[in-house]
Amino acid sequence: MKNQDLVDFLRSCGVCEVCQLRYLKARGSEYKDINETLRNLDIKVNETVENGYSSTPPDDQPAKKQRLTICSTCLGLFSEDFQKDLLAGILNSDFGKYDCQTIVLAISLPMILQLRQLAMWYALQRKFGPIIDANNPPDVPIKEAVKLILHPIICEKLGKEYDPNGLMISVDLRHKLEEEEVDKLVKLNKEAFPYKAAHQKRIEISRGLLEKQYQPAKVKADTFEKYFQIPSPTVEEPLELKTIELQGPLVCVAGRYRKVNREISHTPWVLNGQRVMEDSIEEIIIRNVGAHFTEKPEKIIFMSSGREDVDVRCLGKGRPFVLEIPNSIRSSLTKEQAHKMEKAVDESGKVSIVNLQVVAREELSHIKTGEEQKKKFYRALCALKEPVTVEILEKLQISKSFDIQQKTPIRVLHRRPLHTRPRTIYSVRARVQRGNPQALIVDIVTQAGTYIKELVHGEFGRTTPSLSSIIGKAMDIQALDVVGIDLEWPPEVDNSLSSLNT
């Protein structure tokens, strides 16, 4: 089969030049200059066709451009008229409120398009015989062609770049013959697959069904032709835009927070329908960061690398956190904007944040991956009932790691299942608190997920060994700080005013 023979037949069936290239298996940039691509494929260019118009003037008059009939296979999907309508529809939507540099088109196509591709498949088989495979479609699929053709055009017109994670422009297309054609498909399906029709209570007619079940290898042309014309006839009306909906990208904003107050919960604390505390780390950060990115901050998901109890501070470099923000109206964050957000959080007097930045969604794995393999660094103020002795101090200078068995603490059983968990303690260092001979300052490095309070006092033998059992004395914890987390993420960034002036 020569390319010219294929194109001549397609033209006789009312197929547009873009779809002609689809059946020639054109790729990428080959759709940019149709005439040049056709010439490169040794195909005669139809000089009466230019930019979607044909001319058939009398001999004594100059050529006048007239609209081509609507393509019998794409129903005008790749026409310039459709591109103009689509662009106008996007610009007339809420597109202007989204400050995003990347977009992606998600076009919902009516099933009539698939039926017309199938009808042309049968037509090509009849015309050219077994050279047309009965299992593999002879064209570049419509959905793939949309990415190859429409995406670059719309991106260029809107001044945006393509990114599958960008602002999603969902376009729903319809055709007035859709309902009639689907009714025919229901009848065809019963005849083509009688066993399934008889044994399944309900068969849902869908695009997926068409893709999986309908090929010449599975449904005979004669059966198909009882319900649909081969090839499909031309139509008077093209596809129409039903709706255009916009969905902003999922933006991830990361940083590190320091908790400097012993009277604030990690997330909103509600007990029996009543708030126990008026604020939380999550709410303070979202309140000062979220409004820049979304109109619905209640949809933001807050995640962090672990968490502290209400009465525990988190100091040092802070704890990594990330905000997962769906349907964002902005996808970027300048240093100046980040600085203002960091300053606003600091002014709460309860939490401070640093290293605020937008990160790729793929980086969220840093928060959860290998969580229990991370090391955590703590400083605890512990009290004894008697003065600290040299023997006690020596027993709490532990440089060699050891394992403990820790049952779920009683205080968290309401939200954690009862398990006995092995945990590794990497090192323990203790010194007497200045001015208080019955108090110890203990530095502990542990595996993430260790309950430090129970490690200290043992909780009636539910944690073994404990620091209390190691020294053979009752010991309780008075105050606890997280002073380090073994996770070098997100990267350090300087959002200070001094960095803006350099």
C-alpha angles and dihedrals in degrees: 000000000000121000090237092054091051093049093046090054093046091050090051088055093053097255117160122237094253090056090045086061089049089058088047087056093241117180139204115322092015088086094058097077107023097183093050091050091049091051091049087055091051093249123144110246115230100237091195089065120076128157093342098316134104130200130208103172128171114263094257098048132073118252116277121199115244128180116264118235111265112275111264093218107039096026091224097311092133097038124116089239091060091047090053092047092048093048091048091048092052093048091048091053126074089283092121095063093061114087096197126134096204133057141181128201118224107188120188107209125202117244091243087078092058091048090053093050088052093049090053090049090057091045092053091049091053092047101042104021128213093350084084106076116234093211105039120058115246095223142059101266116256093240092053091046089054088059092045097045115018099037095060093044096049092042091053094047092049095042092239137124126237118252125156087219095050132097105319115224106196113200122190114200128195139181126204091234094054098096093047092049094048090052088055090048091055090056092044091051092056091052097040095047106025095160093057091043091053098045102038118075092212131013114198113216105219144149088258091056091052093049095048104036108028116079129117087254090064105029121042118233092235091056092047091048092059087073107020134040119246110245102019116254123242119265133219098222130048130220114293132216109246101175141351117203128180127214117185119225125269104256122196119205118190136186143131125268131205118208107210099170130075094206105063130088126227094237131007107302111215123171122184090346093307128106112243094193127027096226144018140199090253094053095046092052096043092046092057100036107028100066091066091060108031145022090219108055090168087074093060117112116216119206132172140177095263127317142245132235116255093260095046123093124214112214137156113060090343134236121300114245138172136201115214105206118189124202093013119190090204129038102186138064126199122213090247092054091046091050092054091050093049090049092049092052091047090055090065087077089218105071136023128191135201138177092037110180146140112259135187116266090240089066092066087086087078090070097056109015112104091356094160093047093062122100123234125200120212139180116204132188105215130187130210129194091235136033117288113258131206088250092056091049092050092051090053095053096092118163098163117080120244136181130241134193111227126188118207105278116251090236093064100036089104089067105022129059118245108262138144107234127194112225133180123230108202101188145346127202124178137185134173115262111247111256095011116079092185095057131079131198105213125192112203131185113197145165111271112266096041116136102228100192091055091044088060103046101021096227097243093316096310089121115049127219101016129177087253092055091045093059094034092232134106109258131174134191120245102178137001135199131185103223102174144012121201096230121105095200143147098031116255114262128179110226094166122127090248090061090052091058096052 
